[in-house]
Amino acid sequence: MLTENLLDSALGLSDGIVALRRAIHAEPELGLHTPKTMAKVRAALADLPLTWREGPSTTGQVATLEGGKPSDGQRRRVLLRGDMDALQMDEKTNLDFASTIEGRMHACGHDTHTAMLAGAARLLCARRDEIAGTIDFMFQPGEEGYHGARFMLEDGLIDPLPDAAFALHIMPNAPFGVLAGRAGPLLAAADQFTITLSGQGGHASMPHDCVDPIPGAAALVGAIQAMVTRRFNAASAVVVTVTQVHAGTAFNVIPDDVMLAGTIRTLSPEHRQKAEALLRETSDHVARAYGLTAECTVNRGFPVTICDQRAVALGKSVATEIGGEAGWRDLADPIMGAEDFSYVLEKVPGAMFFLGVANEGEDWRQCCAIHSPRMHVDEKALPKGTAMLAGCALKFLESGWEG
């Protein structure tokens, strides 16, 4: 069995995995262009028999390992992905390797994702002679809203398409070392909206001479919540949240306009389309009721992250092989966050899994979540993630979906 002793091998790479993670964490980069991060990865893997491809849209690269074992049938191809970009926020961890760049932090764990993927590349290269098939390692920037995976697909960096694809995401408020996943929708589609309500401003002491957009905006916030609870089945996971309201310049001036902005989260293409249409309809109807006009713009973000049932079953078998029955947890419900690995899973059957990285022995329920400026990772869990990624690749190449 190719996954035998996989965790022991990954534990032997711990120092390198942690060192790379800390180097990336200390120098975070944003968006589609993360050249320093990519250079750290290339330097860490420079001695390995990998071929590299890059495209014009991002600094992301795909490294490919060709297995050395002859195939007695179909030669399968599998992709493993790690994202590299950070968030625009200040770090408050006081770690020795905390961000050295003001206003930037790896608060979503992409530093760990990249380090675990690099560890998997090294682990799998060491087993090259046992591998019949091809493995692509996708080092991707621009996950935090920049559509990096989509750009790398459009640049042809994942051509030919693999037969399966896998990714990991850490969870700092989940039990140490436990892997989790679910078949079907795992993460939501994430769209952004802006609504501008326009009236006619004037002096605040004479509202009867104006068309005041403020009451209409207040009514619209409530109407949007009623839209969700009254137009969708209560069992449907649909979230529409107004996160910004901008209006006015002075205490005695009624403004011409109010701008509202927020997010739409859905778990199916049908609900995504319906929520967008209803938001436009609700905005228009409320505006007209208050004598206003409404302009509603929806910018589509990542699609729903949908995990293939076969891929989840394969991942569960790997997780239990390397961590025992307690090393895996079935997620009962999707999470309403979003992921641009969804672009890959639209084209290729596969799955994303979560790895708990709360401090070993502590109450994980009290730990800070991702996107917290105080987020902490127990690095002892990272070899488990490396073994999981490598194990998924090995098992799929060895047995396909029958494994």
GULORO-842497 format. One record per residue (C-alpha): residue number from 1; chain; x, y, z. Coordinates in steps of 0.05 Angstrom, whole numbers, padded with zeros to 5 digits. Each point is the difference from the previous one (the first is absolute). Layout:
<dotors>
{dotor NUM A {X Y Z}} ...
</dotors>
This chain:
<dotors>
{dotor 1 A {00000 00000 00000}} {dotor 2 A {00031 00065 -00022}} {dotor 3 A {-00028 00040 00059}} {dotor 4 A {00035 -00045 00051}} {dotor 5 A {00047 00039 00046}} {dotor 6 A {-00021 00064 -00035}} {dotor 7 A {-00009 00040 00064}} {dotor 8 A {00068 -00022 00026}} {dotor 9 A {00032 00024 -00064}} {dotor 10 A {-00037 00066 00006}} {dotor 11 A {00022 00008 00072}} {dotor 12 A {00071 -00007 -00025}} {dotor 13 A {-00011 00063 -00042}} {dotor 14 A {-00028 00041 00058}} {dotor 15 A {00059 00048 00006}} {dotor 16 A {-00002 00018 -00074}} {dotor 17 A {-00076 00008 00000}} {dotor 18 A {00001 00046 00061}} {dotor 19 A {00060 00040 -00025}} {dotor 20 A {-00034 00014 -00067}} {dotor 21 A {-00066 00018 00035}} {dotor 22 A {00035 00050 00046}} {dotor 23 A {00039 00032 -00057}} {dotor 24 A {-00064 00011 -00040}} {dotor 25 A {-00038 00023 00062}} {dotor 26 A {00052 00054 00016}} {dotor 27 A {-00004 00030 -00070}} {dotor 28 A {-00072 -00003 -00023}} {dotor 29 A {-00022 00021 -00070}} {dotor 30 A {-00068 00019 -00027}} {dotor 31 A {-00040 -00015 -00063}} {dotor 32 A {00019 -00034 -00064}} {dotor 33 A {00074 00016 00004}} {dotor 34 A {00040 -00032 00056}} {dotor 35 A {00070 -00005 -00030}} {dotor 36 A {00038 -00003 00066}} {dotor 37 A {-00044 -00057 00025}} {dotor 38 A {00008 -00037 -00066}} {dotor 39 A {00075 00009 00004}} {dotor 40 A {00002 -00030 00069}} {dotor 41 A {-00038 -00061 -00025}} {dotor 42 A {00046 -00008 -00061}} {dotor 43 A {00061 00005 00045}} {dotor 44 A {-00027 -00052 00049}} {dotor 45 A {-00015 -00049 -00057}} {dotor 46 A {00059 00016 -00046}} {dotor 47 A {00033 -00068 00008}} {dotor 48 A {-00062 -00040 -00020}} {dotor 49 A {-00015 -00031 -00069}} {dotor 50 A {-00057 00047 -00015}} {dotor 51 A {-00018 00038 -00064}} {dotor 52 A {-00031 00069 00009}} {dotor 53 A {-00051 00041 -00039}} {dotor 54 A {-00023 00071 00010}} {dotor 55 A {-00048 00046 -00037}} {dotor 56 A {-00009 00074 -00015}} {dotor 57 A {-00057 00017 00048}} {dotor 58 A {00030 -00018 00068}} {dotor 59 A {00065 -00020 00032}} {dotor 60 A {-00030 -00068 00015}} {dotor 61 A {00035 -00062 -00026}} {dotor 62 A {-00015 -00073 -00009}} {dotor 63 A {00055 -00051 00014}} {dotor 64 A {-00008 -00069 -00031}} {dotor 65 A {00029 -00067 00023}} {dotor 66 A {00000 -00058 -00049}} {dotor 67 A {-00002 -00066 00036}} {dotor 68 A {00056 -00048 -00016}} {dotor 69 A {-00041 -00064 00002}} {dotor 70 A {-00028 -00027 -00065}} {dotor 71 A {-00076 -00001 -00004}} {dotor 72 A {-00036 -00064 -00018}} {dotor 73 A {-00061 00037 -00023}} {dotor 74 A {-00028 00071 00002}} {dotor 75 A {00053 00049 00024}} {dotor 76 A {-00037 00044 00049}} {dotor 77 A {00013 00073 00016}} {dotor 78 A {-00015 00034 00067}} {dotor 79 A {00006 00072 00023}} {dotor 80 A {00016 00026 00070}} {dotor 81 A {-00010 00074 00014}} {dotor 82 A {00025 00050 00052}} {dotor 83 A {-00015 00075 00001}} {dotor 84 A {00052 00053 00016}} {dotor 85 A {-00030 00070 00010}} {dotor 86 A {-00012 00036 00066}} {dotor 87 A {-00053 00047 00027}} {dotor 88 A {00002 00076 00006}} {dotor 89 A {-00001 00006 00076}} {dotor 90 A {00047 00012 00058}} {dotor 91 A {00028 -00059 00039}} {dotor 92 A {-00006 -00003 00076}} {dotor 93 A {00030 -00067 00016}} {dotor 94 A {00068 00022 00028}} {dotor 95 A {00032 -00061 -00032}} {dotor 96 A {00075 00001 -00012}} {dotor 97 A {-00015 -00008 -00074}} {dotor 98 A {-00059 00048 -00003}} {dotor 99 A {-00012 00042 -00062}} {dotor 100 A {00054 00051 -00013}} {dotor 101 A {-00045 00039 -00048}} {dotor 102 A {-00051 00047 00030}} {dotor 103 A {-00072 -00013 -00021}} {dotor 104 A {00012 -00071 -00024}} {dotor 105 A {-00009 -00067 00034}} {dotor 106 A {-00007 -00073 -00016}} {dotor 107 A {-00064 -00005 00041}} {dotor 108 A {-00033 -00052 -00045}} {dotor 109 A {00055 -00051 00004}} {dotor 110 A {00024 00003 -00072}} {dotor 111 A {00072 -00001 00026}} {dotor 112 A {-00014 -00068 00030}} {dotor 113 A {-00037 -00024 -00063}} {dotor 114 A {00061 00017 -00043}} {dotor 115 A {00049 -00032 00049}} {dotor 116 A {-00041 -00064 00005}} {dotor 117 A {-00004 -00004 -00076}} {dotor 118 A {00075 00010 -00006}} {dotor 119 A {00009 -00055 00052}} {dotor 120 A {-00046 -00046 -00041}} {dotor 121 A {00042 00014 -00062}} {dotor 122 A {00063 -00020 00036}} {dotor 123 A {-00032 -00062 00031}} {dotor 124 A {-00028 -00023 -00068}} {dotor 125 A {00065 00013 -00037}} {dotor 126 A {00034 -00046 00049}} {dotor 127 A {-00049 -00054 -00022}} {dotor 128 A {00004 00015 -00073}} {dotor 129 A {00021 -00070 -00020}} {dotor 130 A {-00063 -00029 00032}} {dotor 131 A {-00047 00048 -00036}} {dotor 132 A {-00035 -00018 -00065}} {dotor 133 A {-00031 00066 -00023}} {dotor 134 A {00008 00075 00001}} {dotor 135 A {-00008 00049 00058}} {dotor 136 A {-00010 00075 -00009}} {dotor 137 A {00015 00047 00059}} {dotor 138 A {-00039 00064 -00008}} {dotor 139 A {00031 00059 00037}} {dotor 140 A {-00054 00052 -00007}} {dotor 141 A {-00003 00074 00020}} {dotor 142 A {-00061 00044 00001}} {dotor 143 A {-00049 -00043 00039}} {dotor 144 A {-00024 00057 00045}} {dotor 145 A {-00051 00026 -00050}} {dotor 146 A {00046 00006 -00060}} {dotor 147 A {-00022 -00063 -00038}} {dotor 148 A {00071 -00027 -00004}} {dotor 149 A {-00022 -00071 -00016}} {dotor 150 A {-00043 00024 -00057}} {dotor 151 A {00058 00040 -00030}} {dotor 152 A {00047 -00059 00005}} {dotor 153 A {-00052 -00044 -00036}} {dotor 154 A {-00010 00053 -00054}} {dotor 155 A {00076 00005 -00009}} {dotor 156 A {00002 -00074 -00016}} {dotor 157 A {00043 -00019 00060}} {dotor 158 A {-00047 -00058 00015}} {dotor 159 A {00000 -00030 -00070}} {dotor 160 A {-00011 -00057 -00007}} {dotor 161 A {-00052 -00001 00055}} {dotor 162 A {00015 -00051 00054}} {dotor 163 A {-00045 -00059 00015}} {dotor 164 A {-00007 00022 00073}} {dotor 165 A {00018 00060 00043}} {dotor 166 A {00009 00010 00076}} {dotor 167 A {00013 00058 00047}} {dotor 168 A {00005 00014 00074}} {dotor 169 A {-00022 00059 00043}} {dotor 170 A {00021 00007 00072}} {dotor 171 A {-00049 00016 00056}} {dotor 172 A {00031 00031 00063}} {dotor 173 A {-00065 -00010 00039}} {dotor 174 A {-00006 -00074 -00014}} {dotor 175 A {00029 -00060 00037}} {dotor 176 A {00075 -00009 -00008}} {dotor 177 A {00019 -00047 -00057}} {dotor 178 A {-00071 -00020 -00019}} {dotor 179 A {-00018 00000 -00074}} {dotor 180 A {-00071 00014 -00022}} {dotor 181 A {-00042 00005 -00063}} {dotor 182 A {-00066 -00014 -00032}} {dotor 183 A {-00028 -00020 -00068}} {dotor 184 A {-00040 00051 -00039}} {dotor 185 A {00002 00075 00016}} {dotor 186 A {00056 00014 00048}} {dotor 187 A {00006 00076 -00006}} {dotor 188 A {-00046 00053 -00028}} {dotor 189 A {-00001 00043 -00061}} {dotor 190 A {00020 00070 00020}} {dotor 191 A {-00026 00060 -00039}} {dotor 192 A {00004 00074 00016}} {dotor 193 A {-00054 00052 -00009}} {dotor 194 A {-00006 00075 00001}} {dotor 195 A {-00067 00037 00000}} {dotor 196 A {-00004 00075 -00010}} {dotor 197 A {-00066 00033 00020}} {dotor 198 A {-00007 00069 -00031}} {dotor 199 A {-00048 00056 00021}} {dotor 200 A {00007 00075 00006}} {dotor 201 A {00039 00030 00057}} {dotor 202 A {-00009 00065 00036}} {dotor 203 A {-00003 00032 00069}} {dotor 204 A {-00013 -00049 00057}} {dotor 205 A {-00050 00048 00032}} {dotor 206 A {-00044 -00002 -00062}} {dotor 207 A {-00006 -00074 -00020}} {dotor 208 A {-00067 00014 -00033}} {dotor 209 A {00038 00038 -00055}} {dotor 210 A {00046 -00060 -00011}} {dotor 211 A {-00004 -00072 -00021}} {dotor 212 A {00038 -00030 00058}} {dotor 213 A {00036 -00066 -00016}} {dotor 214 A {00018 -00016 00072}} {dotor 215 A {-00068 -00028 00021}} {dotor 216 A {-00002 -00041 -00064}} {dotor 217 A {00069 -00028 00015}} {dotor 218 A {-00021 -00019 00070}} {dotor 219 A {-00062 -00034 -00026}} {dotor 220 A {00040 -00037 -00053}} {dotor 221 A {00047 -00031 00051}} {dotor 222 A {-00060 -00031 00035}} {dotor 223 A {-00033 -00019 -00066}} {dotor 224 A {00062 -00038 -00021}} {dotor 225 A {-00003 -00043 00063}} {dotor 226 A {-00074 -00013 -00011}} {dotor 227 A {00016 -00018 -00072}} {dotor 228 A {00045 -00056 00024}} {dotor 229 A {-00046 -00027 00054}} {dotor 230 A {-00065 00006 -00041}} {dotor 231 A {00022 -00017 -00070}} {dotor 232 A {00046 -00059 00014}} {dotor 233 A {-00015 -00066 00035}} {dotor 234 A {00024 00004 00072}} {dotor 235 A {00041 -00062 -00013}} {dotor 236 A {00038 00035 -00055}} {dotor 237 A {00066 00031 00019}} {dotor 238 A {-00004 00070 -00029}} {dotor 239 A {00034 00059 00032}} {dotor 240 A {-00006 00072 -00024}} {dotor 241 A {00035 00049 00046}} {dotor 242 A {00005 00076 -00005}} {dotor 243 A {00069 00017 00025}} {dotor 244 A {00008 00073 -00021}} {dotor 245 A {-00046 00061 -00001}} {dotor 246 A {00030 00066 -00026}} {dotor 247 A {-00037 00066 -00002}} {dotor 248 A {00003 00073 00019}} {dotor 249 A {00052 00053 00014}} {dotor 250 A {-00028 00043 00056}} {dotor 251 A {-00051 -00002 00057}} {dotor 252 A {-00047 00049 -00034}} {dotor 253 A {00003 -00026 -00071}} {dotor 254 A {-00046 -00052 -00031}} {dotor 255 A {00043 -00035 -00053}} {dotor 256 A {-00020 -00016 -00071}} {dotor 257 A {00023 -00073 00005}} {dotor 258 A {00011 -00058 00047}} {dotor 259 A {00045 -00058 -00019}} {dotor 260 A {-00009 -00069 00031}} {dotor 261 A {00048 -00057 -00011}} {dotor 262 A {00006 -00072 00023}} {dotor 263 A {00006 -00073 -00017}} {dotor 264 A {-00044 -00056 -00026}} {dotor 265 A {00016 -00072 00020}} {dotor 266 A {-00036 -00059 -00032}} {dotor 267 A {00012 -00075 -00008}} {dotor 268 A {-00030 -00014 -00068}} {dotor 269 A {00001 00034 -00069}} {dotor 270 A {-00076 00004 00003}} {dotor 271 A {-00001 00037 00066}} {dotor 272 A {00057 00044 -00023}} {dotor 273 A {-00040 00023 -00060}} {dotor 274 A {-00064 00008 00039}} {dotor 275 A {00033 00041 00056}} {dotor 276 A {00029 00048 -00051}} {dotor 277 A {-00066 00009 -00036}} {dotor 278 A {-00038 00011 00065}} {dotor 279 A {00050 00050 00026}} {dotor 280 A {-00010 00042 -00063}} {dotor 281 A {-00075 -00006 00006}} {dotor 282 A {-00001 00018 00074}} {dotor 283 A {00045 00060 -00010}} {dotor 284 A {-00043 00027 -00056}} {dotor 285 A {-00066 -00010 00038}} {dotor 286 A {00024 00031 00065}} {dotor 287 A {00031 00059 -00038}} {dotor 288 A {-00065 00014 -00037}} {dotor 289 A {-00039 -00004 00065}} {dotor 290 A {00042 00058 00027}} {dotor 291 A {00002 00040 -00065}} {dotor 292 A {00072 -00020 -00014}} {dotor 293 A {00037 -00035 -00056}} {dotor 294 A {00044 -00061 00011}} {dotor 295 A {00061 -00025 -00036}} {dotor 296 A {00021 -00070 00021}} {dotor 297 A {00066 -00030 -00023}} {dotor 298 A {00020 -00072 00016}} {dotor 299 A {00072 -00022 -00011}} {dotor 300 A {00006 -00074 -00002}} {dotor 301 A {00055 -00031 00042}} {dotor 302 A {00020 -00072 00010}} {dotor 303 A {-00049 -00055 -00018}} {dotor 304 A {-00024 -00053 00048}} {dotor 305 A {00055 -00048 00022}} {dotor 306 A {-00029 -00069 -00015}} {dotor 307 A {00038 -00062 00021}} {dotor 308 A {-00007 -00065 -00038}} {dotor 309 A {-00026 -00057 00043}} {dotor 310 A {00054 -00048 -00026}} {dotor 311 A {00055 00050 00017}} {dotor 312 A {-00027 00010 00070}} {dotor 313 A {-00003 -00075 00011}} {dotor 314 A {00072 -00005 -00024}} {dotor 315 A {00022 00056 00046}} {dotor 316 A {-00035 -00031 00059}} {dotor 317 A {00036 -00066 -00012}} {dotor 318 A {00067 00035 -00003}} {dotor 319 A {-00015 00040 00064}} {dotor 320 A {-00018 -00062 00039}} {dotor 321 A {00060 -00038 -00026}} {dotor 322 A {00048 00054 00025}} {dotor 323 A {-00039 00022 00062}} {dotor 324 A {-00047 -00056 00020}} {dotor 325 A {-00076 00006 00005}} {dotor 326 A {00006 00060 00045}} {dotor 327 A {00040 00036 -00053}} {dotor 328 A {-00061 00014 -00044}} {dotor 329 A {-00066 00037 00011}} {dotor 330 A {-00059 00003 -00047}} {dotor 331 A {-00026 00072 -00006}} {dotor 332 A {-00075 00000 00007}} {dotor 333 A {-00010 00068 -00033}} {dotor 334 A {00035 00044 -00050}} {dotor 335 A {00038 00062 00022}} {dotor 336 A {-00023 00067 -00029}} {dotor 337 A {00070 00024 -00014}} {dotor 338 A {00026 -00004 -00072}} {dotor 339 A {00061 -00028 -00037}} {dotor 340 A {00026 00009 -00070}} {dotor 341 A {00022 -00073 -00003}} {dotor 342 A {-00073 -00004 -00021}} {dotor 343 A {00023 00020 -00070}} {dotor 344 A {00043 -00063 -00004}} {dotor 345 A {-00056 -00044 00028}} {dotor 346 A {-00048 00027 -00054}} {dotor 347 A {00045 -00035 -00051}} {dotor 348 A {00031 -00058 00038}} {dotor 349 A {-00029 -00049 00051}} {dotor 350 A {00033 00010 00066}} {dotor 351 A {-00006 00027 00071}} {dotor 352 A {00026 00049 00051}} {dotor 353 A {00011 -00022 00072}} {dotor 354 A {00008 00038 00065}} {dotor 355 A {00058 -00012 00049}} {dotor 356 A {-00008 00020 00073}} {dotor 357 A {00060 00038 00025}} {dotor 358 A {-00023 00023 00069}} {dotor 359 A {00055 -00007 00052}} {dotor 360 A {00007 -00073 00020}} {dotor 361 A {-00033 -00012 00067}} {dotor 362 A {-00038 00066 00003}} {dotor 363 A {-00074 00013 -00008}} {dotor 364 A {-00006 00014 -00074}} {dotor 365 A {-00067 00035 00010}} {dotor 366 A {00037 00058 00034}} {dotor 367 A {00050 00009 -00057}} {dotor 368 A {-00002 00059 -00048}} {dotor 369 A {-00029 -00015 -00068}} {dotor 370 A {00030 00014 -00068}} {dotor 371 A {00005 00073 -00019}} {dotor 372 A {00013 00019 00073}} {dotor 373 A {00061 00044 00011}} {dotor 374 A {00017 -00047 00058}} {dotor 375 A {-00008 -00065 -00039}} {dotor 376 A {00049 -00053 00023}} {dotor 377 A {00020 -00067 -00032}} {dotor 378 A {00029 -00060 00037}} {dotor 379 A {00054 -00017 -00051}} {dotor 380 A {00005 -00072 00026}} {dotor 381 A {-00063 -00014 -00041}} {dotor 382 A {00031 00021 -00067}} {dotor 383 A {00034 -00067 -00015}} {dotor 384 A {-00069 -00032 00006}} {dotor 385 A {-00024 00046 -00056}} {dotor 386 A {00061 -00017 -00042}} {dotor 387 A {-00014 -00074 00009}} {dotor 388 A {-00073 00011 -00017}} {dotor 389 A {00015 00035 -00066}} {dotor 390 A {00053 -00050 -00020}} {dotor 391 A {-00045 -00058 00021}} {dotor 392 A {-00058 00024 -00043}} {dotor 393 A {00046 00005 -00060}} {dotor 394 A {00031 -00069 00011}} {dotor 395 A {-00066 -00035 00013}} {dotor 396 A {-00033 00030 -00061}} {dotor 397 A {00058 -00016 -00046}} {dotor 398 A {00003 -00071 00026}} {dotor 399 A {-00073 -00018 -00002}} {dotor 400 A {-00041 00058 -00029}} {dotor 401 A {-00069 00008 00029}} {dotor 402 A {-00001 -00073 00019}} {dotor 403 A {00050 00012 00055}} 
</dotors>
